[in-house]
Amino acid sequence: MIVVAGGSGLLGRQVVNDLLLSGERVRVLARDPGRARAVLGDEVDVRAADVREAGLVQVLDGASVVISAVHGVLGGRGDGPLDVDQRGNANLIDAAATVSAGVVLVSVIGAAADSTLELFRAKHAAEQHLAASGAQWTIVRAAPFLETWLDILIQTAGKSGRPMVFGRGELPIPFVSARDVAAVVCRASTDTTLRGRVLEVAGEPLSMTELAHILQAARGWDGTVRHLPRPVLRALAALARPVNPAFARKNQAAAALDTDPWDPSTTDAARVLGRAPLKASDAIGRFAGN
Ligand SMILES: NC(=O)c1ccc[n+]([C@@H]2O[C@H](COP(=O)([O-])OP(=O)(O)OC[C@H]3O[C@@H](n4cnc5c(N)ncnc54)[C@H](OP(=O)(O)O)[C@@H]3O)[C@@H](O)[C@H]2O)c1
């Protein structure tokens, strides 16, 4: 049986769906089981669990593999990456090791101890904890999801048809579909030859402005794309930090996405998927009718 922590999220829902379609037994851990069942369906085995709290060994009973698809980026005070991605993942990994389950950890391309982003430092710490845990493991490091950023561009466009790009939006970013990441996570959870491997999953490099133009073309929107200048992003991150850490993190991440170049050589996506990664137009189809 495969346990999915974060099974109610964008990636987690796709993972649960794919695993069920391939005949696996699945259990989902969610903080609000009612909300999780509303998105996953009543037939899915959902257990109440917060990865930061004690008692995880009981909800992992019978698990062969535990998938962590959680993050704390959107959380507020005391509920951010340090608590969820670092300490919460460590707690989940220790519980998985106690019940002799393997672990598939979803991380980020660029996870590093010296990253400027708290999320990337926390993911690095979780990766280190996993490698030292004694559990069988696979790490899936993903690039930014197409669906996440298309959703942001759609939200910022509102009724104007003019999405807001954070910063200059010129840097190529290897956006990947959450559907491709889910396929790699599912493969990693069942293919024992991938144990002890770090798989990097990236897609077609596109600048944020190009992504916004593809979205506008698909929606029949015209008008120029709007830009929020980098200094405004940085000022918002600094001003919000003491009062709204989640908002500060979002602005800091957007500023980093606009300035920090990606290494295009690092992707295992096509090899693991056996096909080219999905394109932006494939992910836009998910929002058809919005
Ligand atoms: N989105 C991206 O661009 C991107 C890029 C690279 C990597 N990733 C990684 O991919 C994974 C999934 O991301 P996503 O964008 O699909 O996330 P999402 O839609 O925002 O969902 C996050 C999930 O985390 C769960 N969660 C948060 N705090 C939790 C806690 N304390 N205990 C248990 N569950 C908790 C939430 O569950 P409930 O609130 O229902 O309890 C939810 O299911 C994450 O590991 C993320 O870091 C995402």
The ligand as an SDF file (V2000), in Angstrom:
LIG
                    3D

 48 52  0  0  0  0  0  0  0  0999 V2000
    4.0090   23.9410   -7.4400 N   0  0  0  0  0  0  0  0  0  0  0  0
    5.2580   24.0200   -7.9280 C   0  0  0  0  0  0  0  0  0  0  0  0
    5.5880   24.8450   -8.8140 O   0  0  0  0  0  0  0  0  0  0  0  0
    6.3180   23.0590   -7.4130 C   0  0  0  0  0  0  0  0  0  0  0  0
    7.5840   23.0620   -8.0240 C   0  0  0  0  0  0  0  0  0  0  0  0
    8.5660   22.1520   -7.5790 C   0  0  0  0  0  0  0  0  0  0  0  0
    8.2790   21.2850   -6.5380 C   0  0  0  0  0  0  0  0  0  0  0  0
    7.0330   21.3340   -5.9490 N   0  0  0  0  0  0  0  0  0  0  0  0
    6.7790   20.3870   -4.8410 C   0  0  0  0  0  0  0  0  0  0  0  0
    5.7220   19.5070   -5.2330 O   0  0  0  0  0  0  0  0  0  0  0  0
    4.9780   19.1150   -4.0720 C   0  0  0  0  0  0  0  0  0  0  0  0
    3.5080   19.4140   -4.3010 C   0  0  0  0  0  0  0  0  0  0  0  0
    3.3510   20.7960   -4.5780 O   0  0  0  0  0  0  0  0  0  0  0  0
    1.9100   21.3690   -5.0070 P   0  0  0  0  0  0  0  0  0  0  0  0
    2.1410   22.6830   -5.6700 O   0  0  0  0  0  0  0  0  0  0  0  0
    1.1500   20.3040   -5.7010 O   0  0  0  0  0  0  0  0  0  0  0  0
    1.2750   21.6290   -3.5780 O   0  0  0  0  0  0  0  0  0  0  0  0
   -0.1990   22.1570   -3.1580 P   0  0  0  0  0  0  0  0  0  0  0  0
   -1.1730   21.9850   -4.2440 O   0  0  0  0  0  0  0  0  0  0  0  0
   -0.0390   23.5340   -2.5850 O   0  0  0  0  0  0  0  0  0  0  0  0
   -0.5480   21.1370   -1.9810 O   0  0  0  0  0  0  0  0  0  0  0  0
    0.2420   21.0990   -0.8230 C   0  0  0  0  0  0  0  0  0  0  0  0
   -0.1470   19.8830   -0.0340 C   0  0  0  0  0  0  0  0  0  0  0  0
    0.6290   19.8680    1.1650 O   0  0  0  0  0  0  0  0  0  0  0  0
   -0.2270   19.4460    2.2070 C   0  0  0  0  0  0  0  0  0  0  0  0
    0.2840   19.9260    3.4850 N   0  0  0  0  0  0  0  0  0  0  0  0
    0.7400   21.1750    3.7730 C   0  0  0  0  0  0  0  0  0  0  0  0
    1.1020   21.2380    5.0630 N   0  0  0  0  0  0  0  0  0  0  0  0
    0.8960   19.9970    5.5840 C   0  0  0  0  0  0  0  0  0  0  0  0
    1.0890   19.4310    6.8680 C   0  0  0  0  0  0  0  0  0  0  0  0
    1.5820   20.1540    7.8810 N   0  0  0  0  0  0  0  0  0  0  0  0
    0.7600   18.1270    7.0610 N   0  0  0  0  0  0  0  0  0  0  0  0
    0.2530   17.3930    6.0360 C   0  0  0  0  0  0  0  0  0  0  0  0
    0.0440   17.8740    4.7840 N   0  0  0  0  0  0  0  0  0  0  0  0
    0.3590   19.1610    4.5790 C   0  0  0  0  0  0  0  0  0  0  0  0
   -1.5830   20.0370    1.8610 C   0  0  0  0  0  0  0  0  0  0  0  0
   -2.5660   19.2390    2.4870 O   0  0  0  0  0  0  0  0  0  0  0  0
   -3.8240   19.7810    3.3320 P   0  0  0  0  0  0  0  0  0  0  0  0
   -3.7510   21.2960    3.3350 O   0  0  0  0  0  0  0  0  0  0  0  0
   -5.0180   19.2400    2.6090 O   0  0  0  0  0  0  0  0  0  0  0  0
   -3.6400   19.1430    4.6430 O   0  0  0  0  0  0  0  0  0  0  0  0
   -1.6120   19.8530    0.3460 C   0  0  0  0  0  0  0  0  0  0  0  0
   -2.1270   18.5830    0.0130 O   0  0  0  0  0  0  0  0  0  0  0  0
    5.5830   19.8690   -2.8880 C   0  0  0  0  0  0  0  0  0  0  0  0
    6.5210   19.0430   -2.2600 O   0  0  0  0  0  0  0  0  0  0  0  0
    6.2970   21.0520   -3.5640 C   0  0  0  0  0  0  0  0  0  0  0  0
    7.3610   21.5630   -2.8000 O   0  0  0  0  0  0  0  0  0  0  0  0
    6.0520   22.1900   -6.3640 C   0  0  0  0  0  0  0  0  0  0  0  0
  1  2  1  0
  2  3  2  0
  2  4  1  0
  4  5  1  0
  4 48  2  0
  5  6  2  0
  6  7  1  0
  7  8  2  0
  8  9  1  0
  8 48  1  0
  9 10  1  0
  9 46  1  0
 10 11  1  0
 11 12  1  0
 11 44  1  0
 12 13  1  0
 13 14  1  0
 14 15  2  0
 14 16  1  0
 14 17  1  0
 17 18  1  0
 18 19  2  0
 18 20  1  0
 18 21  1  0
 21 22  1  0
 22 23  1  0
 23 24  1  0
 23 42  1  0
 24 25  1  0
 25 26  1  0
 25 36  1  0
 26 27  1  0
 26 35  1  0
 27 28  2  0
 28 29  1  0
 29 30  1  0
 29 35  2  0
 30 31  1  0
 30 32  2  0
 32 33  1  0
 33 34  2  0
 34 35  1  0
 36 37  1  0
 36 42  1  0
 37 38  1  0
 38 39  2  0
 38 40  1  0
 38 41  1  0
 42 43  1  0
 44 45  1  0
 44 46  1  0
 46 47  1  0
M  CHG  2   8   1  16  -1
M  END
$$$$
